[in-house]
């Protein structure tokens, strides 16, 4: 019996096996789940980092030709 240890997030009832363990695909396993209780600070930091990673994948501001003019236009809308 091999023992593997890694941390993962349960998403939609499933845990993804890290890439380094993909040679265990379709193996029969015994699963013990230990729930880690993150501190409030760690939890906020993790959520913030996850959000930044998602934002990096989205081309949010790439169509803006002149960022300074764009900001000025936004600010003028508030007046």
Secondary structure, 3 states (H helix, E strand, C coil): CCCCCCCCCCECCECCCCHHHHHHCCCCCCCCCCCCCCCHHHHHHHHHHHHHHHHHHCCCCCCCCCHHHHHHHHHHHHC
